[in-house]
Amino acid sequence: MTDQLATGTDPRLGLTITHRRYVSYAEAHYAGHLVAGGYVLGLFGDVATEVCIRTDGDEGLLASYAEVRFLAPVRAGDVLEVSATVVRVGNRSRDLDLAARVVARGEPERGESAAGVLEPPTVAVTAQATVVVPPG
């Protein structure tokens, strides 16, 4: 099998997987209930794993990240939508575009459990990743 980016014939191209996750207050490590950037990278790993399972029947391995950009804060009380889209299919590698968006945010100034939906969602982190899967 050859690299399918140019021809666009591989049905795996364009596959998008999305997870949503509430960010617990236990994840906050910094003032203002900020969450470490590594938390989102872990979520990227989870969604990339599902991509591999769906495309290749294997959990695969996340080999590398590129162009990681932290664009907006992630805070405890946020609801994140994390997505991975397959943009290239090689023999054993798959390139993914990743994005984490804040779709809802806690609003403690309105009350202890108050929260609101963000329209439009705020793009918090983007990255590119390469995953590898076993031959076969």
Secondary structure, 3 states (H helix, E strand, C coil): CCCCCCCCCCCCCCCEEEEEEECCHHHEEEHHHEECHHHHHHHHHHHHHHHHHHHHCCCCEEEEEEEEEECCCCECCCEEEEEEEEEEECCCEEEEEEEEEEEEEECCCCCCCCEEEEEEEEEEEEEEEEEECCCC
